[in-house]
Amino acid sequence: MLLAILFAGNRVARAGAMAWRETRSLRRGGASRLGAAMASAVPLKAEGAWNRECTEALAALSRADAAQLALRRLQAMLDMIGAAFGPVAGVSVMAAAWYAGRQGTELLAPMLLAFSWLALGETMNGASRMLVAVLRRNAACAEIGQWTRGTAAGRREFALDDIKPALLLHGGLQRRAPDGRSIGTPISLLLARGQPTLLVGASGSGKTSLLKQIAGWIGDDAFATDDRILSAGERRALVSLVLHDAVVLEDTVRANLFAGDVPDAALWRALEAVEMDGRIRDSGGLDSWVRQDRFSLGEAQRINLARAWLSPRPVVLLDEPTEHLDEAQGERILERLLARFSDRIVVVSTHRAPPLRDVRTIELQP
């Protein structure tokens, strides 16, 4: 039975690795195709291709579910063998002792051994879930590796501490949506150290997408700096992009600040700057355990801004940093952040321009 468990576990490991890769690829492709179809519903219906596009997109998602179902069946087989192992081993020990002629008190030792086998069998019931958890982690790490490969390549070309650009320049940047569509007309960007730039526009004007382009997460545009051209991968190594949809991890406050080995005093200064120090002290301090539902939207946003405060990157992009904050508090925190980043390139997106001095404003139209 141990050999059967090893064989079944090996089969789950090999099939599971393939299943997770296939599932991620199919879901990504199906979702992308379905999103493109939804965005082009009118022309696709006019061409009679709407049903075909939606069917093929949903078929990819169905194949992803089928791959997951096949993996769950293999898990069930492994769980079945693991569940049977303890009882079979325990009964076998007692049967062997009885067959050997042991009776009465002589059966105590075999009985203890039988119960030990039962306990070991119970631990094997979670083997498939632990194995699949490892496979999911490996698949996620491989995916993250693909996203960060460009950043790693950029860091090999230069050390992060060796470059602090005084400006980022693009003479005619074509704004793009995440799906690659063009937005508006090309714009000229001159982002200078010490002079924050405000991107002002209504919802749908492409403010967040433009920040992602500057950061190198959308497109492959090259920006000029002091004495070189920075590719998208190189900019990802230099930019701290703080999006407005703040996420609080189910972890400690310290881990949620993403600051590594930064001293506690610096962490508290960051929390004080975003007016969250009192809230965190009341919740138990830096090592208290938190999760998303323990914070309001405004509090989660301020945790997000504390992360920006602690970032050492020379380029800081803030996506609607005063979202979910009242006007007075938002202006106070933003002024502190801009003072903190006075020696860096800073770009801030917002629905309306706050009353700030020495800033450059760019009005964006959809």
Secondary structure, DSSP 8 states (H G I E B T S, - for coil): -HHHHHHHHHHHHHHHHHHHHHHHHHHHHHHHHHHHHHHTHHHHHHHT-HHHHHHHHHHHHHHHHHHHHHHHHHHHHHHHHHHHHHHHHHHHHHHHHHHTT--GGGGHHHHHHHHHHHHHHHHHTTHHHHHHHHHHHHHHHHHHHHHHHHHHHHHHHS-GGG---SEEEEEEE--B-TTS-B-SS-EEEEEETTB-EEEE--TTSSHHHHHHHHHTSSS---EE-SSSEE-HHHHHHHEEEE-SS----SEEHHHHTT-TT--HHHHHHHHHHTT-HHHHHHHTSTT-EE-GGGS-HHHHHHHHHHHHHH---SEEEEESTTTTS-HHHHHHHHHHHHHHTTTSEEEEEESS--S-SS-EEEE---
